[in-house]
């Protein structure tokens, strides 16, 4: 039974089985004992041990996860001093038993530079400075980051270039998951393949997460990697402009271009990393500087943060802005523009060669030496202080070839800000059309369109239309916006001829809307003749609109028979034509096929028609067939009618077959309430204990409620404490209310202090508790910490702190706080600052604030700031400035909304009342 002698999974399983037998434990007794283990004071909760799992572990069919092993050892009574021996053996045999993801290596063997950690500047100094990376300066977010990794989540660090995102992520992964696999999927397809067959104990490294988003990453892929017992953690990094661009919700009548991306990001725990050190981080950096001269040098910069200097950021900027060779400067500028305008891969050499002349004076073009490109490229690719170069080559498919060049992260961020209102010349857009392909090409077309450069956008969309459906759609929309109906029709027909199913349907509808029904019908039927049955729905709608009801009915039937999800529009069609019996029949067929909408609609119609027995029969059939929501609806119906025994039977079915989802959780809560009303407290307790053992969310809170009713408050507190300390908001609320009800304010304060410091949750409750006790200074300190750390409660904390400071007469401090946070460019905080200044200072800095935001913010911020500034300028009749404001916004990629504003302004002046073009080919119709 000595785990030190276990050489493989079979030996380790034999040791575990011998341990179990020595304690005289059956599988059943172990399962029961695992559910009754006392809660840990900290760390993750005990994992449940099902009998089948125990059998697989002791017979060698699976190596347990670390958490399940700890539960197994605790049930067997292994002393804590002996646990490390078992964990060492588990780690040793686990690496043999667990298959290796393709391309993975152990975390402890990964090289941080290969993961995206920037090389550091090289300076003269003691031997310690010869290490590849400088001493790590712990960041304030490290606790939250490591806690998230320990619990197996998707963690996304958001921050500007060279602020230390990747280094912080690497240090956290190395600290928490050193014995796991680490894999870097090259693209979204590889990530989806990993999700289809996840490998236990794997860190998925997703540096530069925007590349996966633009590559089509789906929310389902992320969910597949995070559910079950796969023990997978995901770690990603993202620039703020990418994050805010995709998370900003579209305006009225705007296409929702980033809905998929937002659904992906909703699953991440987002951790912001500031570009400057906090006071606490500064102290730690000062201490580290004693041993590492690179940090000592980095801390001397007044213009850049420590992490930026370590990554050679100042040298990158100077290398570009003060290049003595005009060809090198033009080459770097062309690369920056290509990247900021949509090229996400490497910028091809041919593109740079074609674009550079547009960034030079005519005389410089005429006098260019023969080797100008080689000299400029040598300058741009020279490594600076051993850290990085301005341009870095990407390898081609063959040895010794270059596919393109990327711009150093920090320089790209700086260059994008400096050139945000610069619009490249026509020849540059032509170079994009000639030398880019795929999504990079389409994105540059979008950049042109967003700047009102319709001619250039059309050029690029046409170049991309042959391969990309989204380019065809963009081209069609562009022509429609310009009123070029004939051109739009030609492109639509070409897209339909290319077997683009979506555009085929749109072409049919386009023709129908223009009074050409015969041609529209021919398009629909041609698509059907080619085997595209998805066109049946559109054809049915077309026939219905033209009064051909019988044909429409037959077409709807064909669509249903072909397996398309058309139940709802089909039934609406039947109802609109008063085909009541046919609608009932279709609803029954849809309900039998598992369509939830059909079932719910059928039950509703039967109830309205006083046919309650038939409605109940439908629900019973659906529930018996395993439709989980039907069980929930049926049980509620039975309970409302006083048929509690039948309701209880259905609730128990929902719990048994719900797989821990929301229906089983709801069923457990409803059944527990029923037991409590009937005085069956022991049953209610055991019901929740089953949920806790199964790992069902909310079961711990439900059990705590029952324990409190039974007078076992200490047990309830111990049960809830581990999850509350990990920042689970629902559990934290349950526990803080429980402690408050029983007058245990001191415990409540300690709990809230711990959680608010690490997770920025519970801050409001802690502040209320402190204020109730008259401890205003402490409440103020808690609010300040939350307001500055950018967590979930930062906005609420900031407003509450400002109110508290104003109440205490400390106007200057309240203003200083708002200014400090507003400097980050946050639109909401700047709006608060403007209101604050107008209310408490009676001074008008509004114009200065809105100008800064309209010039430096992201697209959403520029839009709202522009409107605020427009109102201010309009009050004093400064219309020329208003027009210039919106022209500059357009040059920064403001899009169709800004075009509409600018067109309205021009119309008001009766200048170019019929539209026109400027030197860049802008069309302001």
DOROVEX-359439 format. One record per residue (C-alpha): z, x, y; residue in three letters. Coordinates in steps of 0.25 Angstrom, whole numbers, plus 5000, padded with zeros to 4 digits. Layout:
BEGIN
ZXYAla/...
This chain:
BEGIN
500050005000Unk/499950125009Unk/498850095020Unk/498750245023Unk/498050255009Unk/497050145011Unk/495650205012Unk/494850085013Unk/494849935015Unk/495149905000Unk/496350005000Unk/496849945013Unk/496749795008Unk/497549844995Unk/498649895004Unk/498749765012Unk/498749684999Unk/499849774994Unk/500649755007Unk/500449605005Unk/500949594991Unk/502149684994Unk/502649585003Unk/502349464993Unk/501349395003Unk/500349304998Unk/499149275007Unk/499749135011Unk/501049195015Unk/500349305023Unk/499549205031Unk/500749115034Unk/501549245038Unk/500449295047Unk/500549165055Unk/502049175057Unk/502149315062Unk/502949335075Unk/502049355087Unk/501849495092Unk/502449525105Unk/501149585110Unk/499749615104Unk/498749515097Unk/499349405089Unk/499449415074Unk/498149375067Unk/498249265056Unk/498049305042Unk/497349195033Unk/497449205018Unk/495949235016Unk/496049345026Unk/497249405019Unk/496549405006Unk/495349475012Unk/496249585018Unk/497049615005Unk/495849614996Unk/495049705005Unk/493949605009Unk/494249635024Unk/494949735032Unk/495949655041Unk/495849665056Unk/496949745063Unk/497649615068Unk/497549545054Unk/498049675048Unk/499249675057Unk/499549535054Unk/499449565039Unk/500449685040Unk/501449595049Unk/501449495038Unk/501749595027Unk/502849655036Unk/502349795038Unk/503249865048Unk/502649895062Unk/502750045059Unk/501850035047Unk/500749955054Unk/500050075060Unk/499750135045Unk/499150005041Unk/498249995054Unk/497850145052Unk/497350105038Unk/496749985043Unk/495950055053Unk/495550165043Unk/495050065032Unk/494449965043Unk/493450065047Unk/492950065033Unk/492949915031Unk/492349865044Unk/490849875045Unk/490349955057Unk/489549885068Unk/488249945070Unk/488250055079Unk/489850055080Unk/490850165080Unk/492350165081Unk/492950145095Unk/493650275094Unk/492350355092Unk/491550285103Unk/491150375115Unk/491450305128Unk/490250365135Unk/489350295124Unk/490050165128Unk/489750175143Unk/490950245148Unk/490450325160Unk/490450475159Unk/491450535170Unk/491150635181Unk/491350785177Unk/492350865186Unk/492950995184Unk/494350995179Unk/495351015167Unk/494850995153Unk/495250855153Unk/494150815162Unk/493150865151Unk/493350735143Unk/492250645143Unk/492950535150Unk/494050545161Unk/495450495158Unk/495450345157Unk/496250275168Unk/496850145163Unk/496350025170Unk/497149905174Unk/496349815165Unk/496549895152Unk/497649815147Unk/496849685148Unk/495649755142Unk/496349815130Unk/497049685127Unk/495749615127Unk/495149715117Unk/496349705108Unk/496149555107Unk/494649565104Unk/493949515116Unk/492649535124Unk/493149615136Unk/492149635147Unk/492549735158Unk/491849705171Unk/491749805182Unk/490749895190Unk/490150015186Unk/490950135183Unk/492350065185Unk/492750105171Unk/492449975163Unk/491850045151Unk/492950155151Unk/494050045151Unk/493449975140Unk/493250095131Unk/494750135133Unk/495149995130Unk/494349995117Unk/494750135113Unk/496250095115Unk/496149955108Unk/495049965097Unk/494850115094Unk/494750085079Unk/493649975080Unk/492149985080Unk/491349995094Unk/489949945095Unk/489049945107Unk/487949835104Unk/486649885111Unk/486249745115Unk/486649595114Unk/485849585101Unk/486749695094Unk/487949625100Unk/487549495094Unk/487249565080Unk/488649615081Unk/489249475084Unk/488449425072Unk/489249515063Unk/490449565070Unk/491249685065Unk/492749685065Unk/493449785075Unk/492249805084Unk/492249835099Unk/490949795105Unk/490649875117Unk/489749805127Unk/489649905139Unk/488749855150Unk/488849705145Unk/487849655155Unk/486749715145Unk/487249625134Unk/487249505143Unk/485849525148Unk/485449555133Unk/485749405129Unk/487149425124Unk/487749285120Unk/489149225121Unk/489049195106Unk/488949345103Unk/490149375110Unk/490949255103Unk/490449305090Unk/491049445092Unk/492449385097Unk/492749285087Unk/493349295073Unk/494049415067Unk/492949515070Unk/493849595080Unk/492749625090Unk/493049665104Unk/491949665115Unk/492049755127Unk/491049755138Unk/490849805153Unk/490049735164Unk/489749755179Unk/490349655188Unk/488949615194Unk/488449585180Unk/489649505177Unk/489649415190Unk/488149395189Unk/488249335175Unk/489549255177Unk/489149195190Unk/488749045188Unk/487449005193Unk/487248925205Unk/486748775206Unk/485348765200Unk/485348915196Unk/485048955181Unk/486249005174Unk/485649135170Unk/486949195164Unk/487649085157Unk/487549165143Unk/488149285150Unk/489249205156Unk/489649145142Unk/489649285137Unk/490549335148Unk/491549225146Unk/491949285133Unk/492349415139Unk/493749455145Unk/493249515158Unk/494049625164Unk/493649675178Unk/493749825181Unk/493849865195Unk/493049975201Unk/494250035208Unk/495550075201Unk/496849985204Unk/498050055209Unk/498650065195Unk/497350125190Unk/497350225201Unk/498650275197Unk/498250295183Unk/496950365188Unk/497850455197Unk/498650495184Unk/497350515176Unk/496750605187Unk/497850715184Unk/497150745171Unk/495650715174Unk/494950775186Unk/493850665185Unk/494750555188Unk/495350645199Unk/494050655205Unk/493650515203Unk/494950465211Unk/494550545223Unk/493350455226Unk/493550355238Unk/492250285236Unk/492250265221Unk/493250225210Unk/493750315200Unk/492950265188Unk/491650265197Unk/491850415201Unk/492150455186Unk/490750395183Unk/490050475194Unk/489850355202Unk/489850425216Unk/488850525211Unk/487950425206Unk/487850355219Unk/487650485227Unk/486550525217Unk/485750395220Unk/486050375235Unk/485950525239Unk/484750575230Unk/483950675238Unk/482750645229Unk/482150515234Unk/481450495220Unk/482750505213Unk/483450405223Unk/482250305221Unk/482350325206Unk/483850285205Unk/483650175215Unk/482450115207Unk/483350125194Unk/484550055202Unk/483649945206Unk/483049925193Unk/484449905186Unk/484949815197Unk/483749725197Unk/483849695182Unk/483549825173Unk/484749825163Unk/484149935154Unk/483550065158Unk/482650075170Unk/481350125164Unk/480750255170Unk/479450195172Unk/480050085181Unk/480850185189Unk/479550265191Unk/478850145196Unk/479950095205Unk/480350225212Unk/479250225222Unk/479750095228Unk/481050165232Unk/480350285239Unk/479750305252Unk/478150305252Unk/478250455256Unk/479150485244Unk/478250415235Unk/477050495240Unk/477750625239Unk/478450605226Unk/478350735217Unk/477750725203Unk/479150745196Unk/479850645205Unk/480250555194Unk/480850665185Unk/481650725196Unk/482150595201Unk/482550555186Unk/483250695184Unk/484050665197Unk/484450525193Unk/484850555178Unk/485650685182Unk/487050665176Unk/488150665187Unk/489450735185Unk/489250725170Unk/489450575171Unk/488150495173Unk/486750495180Unk/486150405190Unk/485150365180Unk/485350375165Unk/484250365154Unk/484150265143Unk/483550325130Unk/482250275126Unk/481850235111Unk/481350375108Unk/482150505110Unk/481950575123Unk/481450445130Unk/482150365141Unk/482050215142Unk/482550205156Unk/483750235165Unk/485050165169Unk/485750185182Unk/487150235181Unk/488050115182Unk/488850145195Unk/487550185202Unk/486850055198Unk/488049975203Unk/488050045216Unk/486550045217Unk/486549895215Unk/487449875226Unk/486749965235Unk/485349905233Unk/485749755230Unk/484949705242Unk/483749805239Unk/482449745234Unk/481549835227Unk/480049845231Unk/478949775224Unk/478549895216Unk/479949905209Unk/479849765204Unk/478449795199Unk/479049915192Unk/480049825185Unk/478949735181Unk/478149845175Unk/479249925168Unk/480349835164Unk/480349735152Unk/481249625146Unk/482549575153Unk/482549695163Unk/481149645168Unk/481649505169Unk/482949545176Unk/482149615187Unk/481349495189Unk/482549415191Unk/483049515201Unk/481749505209Unk/481849345209Unk/483249355213Unk/482849435225Unk/481649335229Unk/480649425224Unk/479849325217Unk/478549405216Unk/479249515209Unk/480049425200Unk/478749365195Unk/478149495193Unk/479249535184Unk/479449405177Unk/477949405173Unk/478149545167Unk/479349495159Unk/478849355155Unk/478049395143Unk/479349445136Unk/480549365142Unk/480749215143Unk/481649235154Unk/480649305162Unk/479649185160Unk/480749085164Unk/481049165177Unk/479549175180Unk/479349025178Unk/480648995187Unk/480149095198Unk/478749025199Unk/479448885199Unk/480348935210Unk/479048975218Unk/478348845215Unk/477248915207Unk/476948795198Unk/475648845192Unk/476248985189Unk/477448925184Unk/476648845174Unk/475848965169Unk/477049045166Unk/477748925159Unk/476448915150Unk/476449055147Unk/477949055143Unk/477648935134Unk/476448995128Unk/477349115125Unk/478249025116Unk/479349015126Unk/480048885121Unk/480848865133Unk/479648885143Unk/478748795134Unk/479748675137Unk/479848715151Unk/478348715153Unk/478248575147Unk/479348525156Unk/478648595168Unk/477348525165Unk/478048385163Unk/478748405176Unk/477448425183Unk/476848295178Unk/476048365167Unk/476648295154Unk/475448305145Unk/475448465147Unk/476948465145Unk/476948385132Unk/475848475127Unk/476748595130Unk/477848535122Unk/477048495111Unk/476348635110Unk/477748695109Unk/478048605098Unk/476748635091Unk/477148785091Unk/478448745084Unk/479448745095Unk/480248625092Unk/481248655104Unk/480148585112Unk/480448445106Unk/481648415115Unk/480748445128Unk/479648365122Unk/480548245119Unk/481048245133Unk/479648255138Unk/479148135130Unk/480348055134Unk/480148085149Unk/478748025147Unk/479147895140Unk/478747935126Unk/480047895120Unk/479547885106Unk/478948025106Unk/480148075112Unk/481048015102Unk/480248075091Unk/480248215098Unk/481748205099Unk/481848175084Unk/480948295081Unk/481848385090Unk/483148335082Unk/482448365069Unk/482048505073Unk/483548535075Unk/483548545090Unk/484848515097Unk/484348395104Unk/485348285100Unk/485848255114Unk/484548245122Unk/483948165110Unk/485148065110Unk/485048055126Unk/483548015124Unk/483947905114Unk/484947855123Unk/484047855135Unk/483047765127Unk/484147675122Unk/483947715108Unk/485447685104Unk/485347685089Unk/484447815089Unk/485447875098Unk/486547845089Unk/485747895077Unk/485448025084Unk/486948045088Unk/487348025073Unk/486248125069Unk/486648225080Unk/488148205076Unk/487848225061Unk/487148355065Unk/488348405072Unk/487948385086Unk/489248365094Unk/488648295106Unk/487948195096Unk/489248165089Unk/490048155102Unk/489048065108Unk/488947975096Unk/490447965095Unk/490447925110Unk/489347825108Unk/490047755096Unk/491347745104Unk/490647685116Unk/489947585106Unk/491347545100Unk/490947615087Unk/492247705086Unk/492247705071Unk/490847755070Unk/491247865081Unk/492447905072Unk/491547915060Unk/490548005068Unk/491748095071Unk/492348095057Unk/490948135051Unk/490848245061Unk/492248295059Unk/492048295044Unk/490748375046Unk/491548485052Unk/491248455067Unk/492548505074Unk/492448435087Unk/492248305079Unk/493548325073Unk/494248345086Unk/493648225092Unk/493948145080Unk/495348185079Unk/495648155094Unk/495048015092Unk/495847985079Unk/497148035087Unk/496847945099Unk/496747835089Unk/498147865083Unk/497547905070Unk/498348035070Unk/498348065055Unk/496848065055Unk/496748145068Unk/497748245062Unk/496848265050Unk/495648285059Unk/496448385068Unk/496748465055Unk/495348475051Unk/494948525065Unk/496048635063Unk/495548665049Unk/494148675052Unk/494148715067Unk/494048865065Unk/495048885076Unk/494148835087Unk/494548735098Unk/494448615090Unk/495448665079Unk/496348715091Unk/496248575097Unk/496548515084Unk/497748595082Unk/498248555095Unk/498048405093Unk/498648415079Unk/499848485084Unk/500048385095Unk/499948275085Unk/501048345076Unk/501948365088Unk/501848225092Unk/502248185078Unk/503448285078Unk/502748375067Unk/503148505075Unk/503148595062Unk/501748545059Unk/501248575073Unk/501848715073Unk/501148745059Unk/499848695065Unk/499848785076Unk/500348905068Unk/499048885059Unk/498248895072Unk/498949025076Unk/498749085062Unk/497249045063Unk/497149115077Unk/496848985084Unk/496848995099Unk/497948905105Unk/498748895092Unk/499848985098Unk/500048895110Unk/500048775101Unk/501148835092Unk/501948875104Unk/501948735109Unk/502548685096Unk/503548795095Unk/504048765109Unk/504248615105Unk/505048665093Unk/505948745101Unk/505348885097Unk/505048935110Unk/505249085107Unk/504249075096Unk/503249005104Unk/503349115115Unk/503149225104Unk/501949155099Unk/501249145112Unk/501649285118Unk/500549375111Unk/499349285116Unk/499949265130Unk/500149415132Unk/498649435128Unk/498249345140Unk/497949215132Unk/497949115144Unk/498248995136Unk/499349055128Unk/499949125140Unk/500048985147Unk/500648925135Unk/501749035135Unk/502049045149Unk/502248895150Unk/503148905138Unk/503949005144Unk/504048935157Unk/504548805150Unk/505648885144Unk/506048955156Unk/505649095151Unk/505149145164Unk/505449285162Unk/504649295149Unk/503549215156Unk/503449315167Unk/503349435157Unk/502249365150Unk/501449325162Unk/501649465168Unk/501149535155Unk/499949445154Unk/499549435169Unk/499549595169Unk/498649605157Unk/497749485157Unk/497849425171Unk/498349295165Unk/499549215168Unk/499649275182Unk/499749145189Unk/500849095180Unk/501649225182Unk/501449215197Unk/502049075197Unk/503249115189Unk/503549235198Unk/503349145211Unk/504249035204Unk/505349145203Unk/505049195218Unk/504449325214Unk/503349325224Unk/503049475224Unk/502949485209Unk/501949365209Unk/501149425220Unk/501049555212Unk/500549485200Unk/499549405208Unk/499049535214Unk/498849595201Unk/498049475196Unk/497249465208Unk/496749605208Unk/496449625193Unk/495249525192Unk/495749455180Unk/495749305177Unk/496849265187Unk/496349355198Unk/495749245207Unk/496949155205Unk/497949265208Unk/497249315220Unk/497249175227Unk/498749155223Unk/499149295228Unk/498349275241Unk/499149145243Unk/500449205240Unk/500249315250Unk/499849225261Unk/501049135258Unk/501949265259Unk/501249295272Unk/500549415267Unk/499149385273Unk/498649535274Unk/498949555259Unk/498249425255Unk/497049475263Unk/497049615257Unk/497049555243Unk/495849465245Unk/495149575252Unk/495449675240Unk/494849575230Unk/493749525239Unk/493249675240Unk/492749655225Unk/491749555230Unk/492349435223Unk/491749315230Unk/492949215228Unk/493949325234Unk/493049345246Unk/492949195249Unk/494449195248Unk/494549315257Unk/493649245268Unk/494549115267Unk/495749195268Unk/495349275280Unk/494849145287Unk/496149075284Unk/497149195287Unk/496449295296Unk/495549205304Unk/494549315304Unk/493149305298Unk/492749415289Unk/491949315281Unk/490549365285Unk/490949515281Unk/491449465268Unk/490249375265Unk/489249485269Unk/489949585260Unk/489849485248Unk/488449445251Unk/488049585251Unk/488849645239Unk/489249535230Unk/488549485217Unk/487449375218Unk/488449255217Unk/489349325228Unk/488149355237Unk/487749205236Unk/489049145240Unk/489349255250Unk/487949235256Unk/488249085258Unk/489649115265Unk/488949215274Unk/487849125277Unk/488849015282Unk/489449115291Unk/488149165297Unk/487649025299Unk/488748995308Unk/488249095318Unk/486749075316Unk/486449205309Unk/485349155301Unk/484549285300Unk/485849345294Unk/485849235284Unk/484449255280Unk/484649405278Unk/485949375270Unk/485149295260Unk/483949395260Unk/484849505256Unk/485549415245Unk/484149395240Unk/483849535239Unk/485049555231Unk/484549465221Unk/485149325226Unk/484149245218Unk/483649105220Unk/484849055227Unk/484749155238Unk/483249135239Unk/483448985241Unk/484449015252Unk/483549115259Unk/482349015258Unk/483248905264Unk/483549005276Unk/482149035278Unk/481748895278Unk/482748865288Unk/482148965297Unk/480748905294Unk/480349045291Unk/479449055279Unk/479648915277Unk/478648915265Unk/479149035259Unk/478649175259Unk/478749315254Unk/479349445260Unk/479049585258Unk/479649585244Unk/478949465239Unk/480049365241Unk/479749215240Unk/480649125248Unk/480148995244Unk/
